[in-house]
Amino acid sequence: MGLFDRIRGDDAPRVAFFGIDGVPYSLIEDNPDVFENLTALAREGSSGAIDSIVPPESSACWPSLTTGVNPGETGVYGFQDREVGSYETYVPMGRDVQATRVWDRVEDEGRDATVMNVPVTFPPQRDVQRMVSGFLSPGVDEAAYPDELRDTLNGLDYRIDNNAKLGHDDDKSEFIEDAHATLDARFEAFSHYVEQDDWDLLFGVFMTTDRVNHFLFEDYERDGEYKEEFFEFYKKVDEYLGRLREMLPDDVTMAVASDHGFTVQDHEVHFNEWLHQNGWLDYEDDDHESLADISDDTEAYAFIPGRFYINLEGREPRGAVAEEDYEEKRTELKKALETLEGPDGRKVCERVVEKEDAFRGAHDDIAPDLVAIPNHGFDLKAGFSGHGSVFDTGPRNGMHSFDNACLFVDDPNARVGDDTDLFDIAPTLLDAMEIDYDRSEFDGSSLA
């Protein structure tokens, strides 16, 4: 039976969604011998490259993917956000997501959802069947609910995340070993609950793919030292997805997707340093490390990745730009970003998006005024401690991209096309489960 052809009732169709954080569609499409199972899923179902969101940062992407709405509705714009009317900042967690998650809609229908390792879900919800939170969680004991889930995961040596700091070492052997161990435990946990077969929606994320890409993607793209190890890791990812597909009962549709694409990183771009050197940003004294340390004459500041805020009078506590000068200043900053070139003469920004074109909703009061989408190779940084140089290199050789995320649906009737993006996934999953919803609640639309 097809994804959208099943009969309603007690035997209503179910969905298993597996996230592969940061995996680009081109990686799979160009290496069918490595991705035999995903290639088969594409051949027998539907697949394609899809766009991410603005900005393509995991802390913003996963709330949007799981709700079907933009950061203006979710209230989460990145790894760090600013308090309204303050220079205080915070790291958004699960309770900061203001839009309705797809699993909450499932539970509201009296059906059961098992949610495993989704970023930005800590602390775990008590109103779902079971949940272990993902990225940004302190550990399994705090992140898993109920006790049965915590005990099962501890018995499998489950890890919330692998140790990304190991990727900073020149010798990547220990990092790769840790990535495999994390992946193995994740698969064991997913397969345990697939076989338990007591859920209507199973929603799990493999995060380690993002970590491997950050530190080994150049090895893949440019025939580096660890290219073979990169492929060995992904052969295992593909094998595990194939085994999960085989385990699923006939009434379950499998979907696989990433939250953003990936590309090689050539340069880090330290934008608060650039703003400082170009007269947009200054500090109260030489001892500065946070947004609160900017001076009263600062006109703009930046957060990762590529988010720019005008220091606006009446909105920021010590705003230096009058409201009547806002558009002029924003236009000036936008033009400067659009013409900025890197050390190799290439444009840093592929485009610069104004907030009105990217964000809308009840929580757009902390939206950045501009978001720079970088050209491939330029990883956009911020930070307030001072860096000395605008362009630099770091331990990572791979970076997120807005384009080239991936989506696979185990049904040939799902329409994955050139205009598909992250917002389409949540309504598609609900349609697959035959759960009614108001189409106006989503920024995307079902692929049915």
N, C-alpha and C positions, 0 to 999 in steps of 0.2 A: 504494500500500500504506500501511497505517496504521502508527503508531509502534510498536505492540506486536504486529504481525501478520507480521513478516518471518521468513524461514527461517534457522535457525542454520547455521553452517558457514563455509566460506572466504569467502562473501559476506555475512558477518554485518553487520548495519546499523551505520551510523556516525552521529555527532552533531557538529554545529557549534553551539557556544554563544557568544552575544555578550552581554556585560554592558554595560548602559547605566547607569553609576553614578548613583544618586540620582534617577532619573527616576520621578515619581509616575504611577500608572496614570490618575488623573483628568486629568492634562495631556493624555494621548493620547486618552482617551475623550471629552473635551470639545472636542477640536479635530481632528475627522476630516479636515478639509481640509488641515491641516498634516501629519498623519500618515497619508497615504493607504496606504502600504505596511504599516505596523503595523495599521491598521484592516482591511486585507485579510487579514493574517495572523490577526487575531482572528476574522474572519468565517469563514475557511476552516479554522482550527484551533481552538485553545482559548486562553483568556486570562482574566485577572482581576487584581484588586487582591489583594495578599498582605501578610502581616505580616512585619516585619523581626525582629531579635532584641533582647534586653536585654543591653547597651545598643546603640542603633542608630548605631553609629560605624563607619566604613569599615574601620578596622584590626581590629576584632572581627568585622564582618559577613562580609568576604570569606573569612577562614579557616573560618567556620561554613558559609557557602554551599558552599564547595568540599570540605567534609568531611562535612556533614550532621549535625554535632554542636555542642553548646553550648560556650561558653568554658571551662566546667569541664573539658572534654575537650581542646579545642584549646590551652588554656593562654594564650590571648590575650584580654584584656578591653578593650583600647583602645589609643590612640596611645601611652600611657605606662603602664607597669606597674611594680610594686614587687618587688624581690628578696625572697625568703622570708627572714624573720628579720632584715630590714635596712631602713633608710630609704633605701637606694640605689635609684634608679629606672633604667629602661632603655626604649628604644623597641623594641618587638617587631619582629623581622624573620622571614624565611621559616623559618629553622632553629629559631625559637621555637615554631612550630606543631607540636604534639605528636600530632595526629590524622592519619589517612591521607587524603591528597587523592584526589579522584576520578580524576585523571590517573595517580596511582600505581597505583590498582586496574586501570586500563586497561593500563598497562605490565606489571603483574604477569601479565596474561593473554596476554602476548606480542604485544600490539598497540601501535600508535604514537600518541603524544599530542604535539601542538604547542600550547604554552601561551604566550600573548602578553599582556603588560601587566596581569597580575592583581596587585592590591595585596598587599603582605606576602608576597612570594616571593623577595626578594633574600637571598643571592646565588642565581643561577640553578642549578637542579638539573642534574647531569650524567647522571642516569639516566632522562631522558626524551628523546624524539626531538629536540626543540629547545625552548628557553625564552628569552624576554626578560622579565625581571622588571618589575614595575610600580611604583606609588607607593612612595616611600622609597628608590628606587634612585638611585645617584649619577650614572649616565649610561649610554648604550648600550654603550660599550666594556666596562664592568664588568658590565653586566646581561644581556648576550646570550651564549648558548652554543648551538651551536658557532660556529666562526669564520665559516662560511657564512652563518649568520643575522646575525651582527654586520655583516659586509660588505654584505649586502643592505639592512639597515636604515639603515646609514650612507649608502648610495647613494640612499635615499629621503628623507633629511633627517628621519628618524624621531625623535620626541621621547618621552621617558618621560612627561612631564607638560607642561602649558602653564604659563606664568608667572603664577601667581595673584596675585603682588604688583601686577601691572598693574591688577588689579581694584580696588585701593585708591584709584586716581586718580578724581577727579570725572568727568573725561572718560574714558569707557570704550572709546573707539575703538580704542586700541592693544591693550587686553585682548581685545576681540572679534576683531580681526585675528589676534592670536596664537592664539586659540581655534580659529579656522577653519584656520589653518596646521597646528596640531597634529592636528585632526580629519582633515584631508586626508591627512596622512602616515600616520595610523593606518589609514585605509581602504585606502590603497595597499598597506600591508604585509599587512593581512588578505586583501585580494583576491589578492595575489601567492601566498600560501600556499593559499588556497582553490583557485586554478587549478593549483597544483602537485599537489594531489590525492594526496598520499602519506601521509596520516594517517588514523587511525580516529576520533580526537577532536581537534577544533580548539576551543580555549577561549581567547577573546580578550575584552578589556574596553576599552570606550570610557570613559575617566575624565573627559574634558573636560566631559561633561554635568554632573557634580557641580560643577565649577568655575563654569560659566556660571550654574547655579542659585544658587550662593552670592551672586553679585553682581548678578544680573538678575531674580531670581524675583519680587521686589516689582513690578518693571516689568511683568511678565506679569500678576500678580494684580490690580494696582491701576492699570492703564493708564498706566504711567510712560513716561519719555522713550525708553527702549530696548526697548519692547515689540515693535516691528517687527523690530529686530535679533535679539531673542530668538527670534521665530518663524522668521526666516531661518536662524538656526543650526539650529533643530530640523527645519526642512524638509530641510536637508542631511543631518542624522543619519538621518532617515527614508528619504531617497533612497538613502543608502549601504547601509542595512539591506536595502532592497528589491533593490538591485543584487547584494548578497551572496547573498540568497536565490535570485535567478535563476541565479547562477553554480554553486550547489551541485548535485552529481550527485543522481540520483533515490534513491540508497540512503542519503542523508544527511538526517537530521531536524534542523531548525533550532530552537533555543530562544533566547529573548531574555529577560533579566530584569535588574532593578535590586536593589541590596542594601538599600535603605531608601527611604522616601518623601521628600517635600520640602514645605515650607510657608514662608510669609513669616515673617521674623524682626523682631520689634518691640523686644525688649530682650535685652541680654546680662545674665546673672545670675552674679555673681562669688561663688561659694559659699564659698571659703575666707575671703573678706572677711566674708561673712554669719556664718560660724562664729566668726570672730574677734570681731565686734561683739556676738555673743550668748554669749560666754564659753566656747565649745567649744574654741577653738584660740588658742594664743599662740606667740610666738617667743622664742628665747634672747636676741636683741638686735635692734636696729633694722636691722641689715644682714642681710636674709634674702631668699633667692631659690629655695630648694629644700625638699623634704620634710625633709631632714636638719637643717634649721634650726628645726624646731618645738621648743617647750619641753617640759620633763618633765611639766608639768601639763596638757598638751593632751589632750582627751578624744575628739576626732574631727577628721578632715581629709578633703579631697575631691580627686578626680581628675576630669578630663573623661571622658565627658559625664555629670554627675550621679551619679558613683560616690562613696559615702561609706564610710569606714573608721572603726570605733571603735579608738582607740589602746589596744589590749588588752594587759594585763599577761601576759607569757609568750609572746605572739605578736609584738608589736612590741618592739624593743630597749629602749625606755623607756616601756613601756605604763603609763598612768595609771589605767586602768579595770580594777578587779579582775574576775576571771572571774565571781564570784558577782553582780556588778553589771551584767554585760554586757546581759542581756535588758532590764533596766529602762532602761539608758541608750539602747539601740537603740530601744526603744519611744518614749522621750521624744523622741529625734531624729526618728523617723519622724512623730510627731504634729506636731512643729514644721514639718517640711517639707510635710506635707499641708495645713496651714492657712496657709502663707506666701502672701501676696498681692503682686502687682506694683504698680507705680505707677498702673495703670489700674483697680485693684481686682479684677482677675481672679486666680484661683488659679494659681500658678506651675506646680504639679505636677498632672498628670492622674492619676497614681498613684505610689506608692512601693513598690517590690518588694523583699521580703526575699530574701537570697541563696539560701535553701533552695528558694525557688519559681522560681529562674531558673537556678541553676548546680548541676551534679552531674558528678562524674567524678574522675579521678585527679589533676587539676591544679586543684582548687578551693581549694587552700591560700592563694592570693592573691586569692580572690574578694572583691569589695566586700561589706560587710555590708548595705548598702542601695543600690538604684539608683533614682533619680528619673527618671520618664518625664515630660517636660514637656508642658504644654498648648501648642498651637500658638502661636508668637510668642515663646516664652521659650527662648533658647539658653543652655545651662548650661555655664558656664566654671569654671575652677579657677585654679591658679597660686599661687605662694607669695611673690611679691615685694611683695604689698600693693597694693590698688587704690584705696582711699579710699571708694569707693561700691559698694554691692551691685548696683544697677541702672545700666546704661549702654547706649550704642549704639556700634557700631563700623562698619567699612567694609562689612560684609556685610549683605545684606537678605534672605537666604534661609537656612534651617536644615533639618537632617535631621528626619524624623518616623518614629516606629515603624510607623505605619500607612501604607497607600497605596503600598507598593512594587509593582512590576509583574512579571508573568510571562506570556510568550507561548510556546506550543508549537505547532509546525506539524503538528498532528494533532488531529482533532476528538474522539478517544477519550480524550485526557488530561483528567482531572477537576481543573480549577482552581476551587476553591470558597471559601466564606467562612472555612473553617478551614485553608486553605493558608498555609504560611509558608516562610521561607528554608530550613529544614531539609529540606523535601521535595524540593529541587531535585537534590541529589546522587544519591539513590536513583532518582529519575525518569530521570536521564541514564543511569545504569547499566542500568536496565531497557530503555531505548531501544536500548542497544547489546547487549542480551541477555547481560550479564555477571552471573554469579551472585554473591550476597553474603548475609551473615547479617543478617536484618532487625533483629535486636537491636542491631546495631552503630550504628544511626542513631537520632537523636531525631525525625526525620521519617519519612515513608513515601512510597512511590512513588505517583504520580498515575495509574498504569496502572489 
